């Protein structure tokens, strides 16, 4: 039996590839808490730097620090999740 798709990893790698060669920093599975709770993607845009390319629909405008959580159709985005 094949392993299930690692959608969080694929989502993060897409952002890493999107910003490759720019000053924008992308971190995956970033721990943001005292009790381990991983954030899917953290995108850090240096202040005063224009976006290096046009963003995909729904991701405009990016702030200096952007916290992104990927939820598949099997993982609902609920109050508890946030």
SULUR-V119559 format. One record per backbone hydrogen bond with DSSP energy under -1.0 kcal/mol. NH is the residue of the N-H (numbers start at 1). CO is the residue of the C=O. If there is no record, write none. Layout:
NH|CO, NH|CO
//
This chain:
7|5, 10|6, 11|7, 12|8, 13|9, 14|10, 15|11, 16|12, 17|13, 18|14, 19|15, 22|19, 25|44, 27|42, 29|40, 30|39, 32|37, 39|30, 41|68, 42|27, 43|66, 44|25, 45|64, 49|46, 59|56, 66|43, 68|41, 75|72, 82|78
//
